[in-house]
Amino acid sequence: MGFVRNCWYPAGFASRMGEGLHKRRMLGLDLVLWQQPDGRFAALADRCPHRFLPLSMGCLKNGNVQCGYHGLTFAADGSCVRIPGQASIPPSARVRAYPVEVNMGLVWVWMGEPELASRERLFDLPEYHEAGWHPVEGEALEVEANYLALADNLCDPAHVAFVHLSTLGNAAHEDVPIETEVKGDLIVTTRWTIDAEPIPLFQKFGRFAGNIDRWQIYNYHAPSIAVIDFGGADTGTGAREGRLHDGAIRIFACHFICPVDEGRSIDYWLHVDNFATDAVTKARMNEQFALAFDEDKAILEAIEVEEGKLAGRQRPLRLGIDKGAVMMRKTVERMIAAERALVAAE
């Protein structure tokens, strides 16, 4: 299907992109990223215009990138600032620069037309910054599958009861109906499980005396961001009506997908919760999430292999539980078509 290019995509956790050059492949393009002396990040196409050596094989010189072959040096805006042994710098000695921002602990790169980039178009979760909520960085999960396969999974509460029985699911919600709503580029898939046993994650970290009312609200922001609002409260205390009493657990599981190319993706995940205040609990929570997401990885990579064998000769069976994923794909397809139409018109 391709990619939506006029969009911010994650390139890594800012705290883990220290000194030196960092090579990234995003939307089928190779980039080199680094942190400048003033703390800001920069991104360039990872190719010197002279002999095409990847700039990521060079080094940093006073905040600029020096090619490792002949020493051509490029600033953050892509302009060449030095050619050893040559005073004049031709206009063609440039490298494409990409707008970069940092938010929610991640470095974001705008992969489309630079003049359309704006910080206002960055995704932001208000709870990430608010008192009483605790953001916890996760990992960069590499998946050998197309990014839309990850997106399918992140619009799909139904799989949790079968794939994540040791962490995020149990049999109580196997037959609970799912509701789907489309709001522009946002696809919301919801399931409430009322008066049921807590899932294993809540048994480990909650203080529930008995059954709970549990919610899963999958918010998919096309083309590549999912925020899963899920939690539980003592049954009958009004959670479904919006009343969360003391002891209720609420977690925002955030998945920020970077399409590497058509067959590979990276899911930069983190979570924001209302209860994990100490380092030990945060680490244990991340262990549970990592276990669950590795289970998703195994499923998605196996599906990718089978789809490759079929080579388009057989279409997957569609069920009612697939509505969120179907609407998500239609939304992404519409966004890509709109971009292509604009390019064609120009």
PyMOL commands that set and color helices and strands:
alter all, ss='L'
color gray80, all
select helices_A, chain A and resi 14-16+55-57+114-116+119-121+126-129+147-153+157-163+171-173+200-205+239-241+279-310+320-345
alter helices_A, ss='H'
color red, helices_A
select strands_A, chain A and resi 8-13+22-26+29-35+41-45+59-61+64-66+73-74+80-82+97-98+100-103+106-110+134-143+179-183+186-196+212-221+225-234+249-261+264-273
alter strands_A, ss='S'
color yellow, strands_A
deselect
rebuild
show_as cartoon
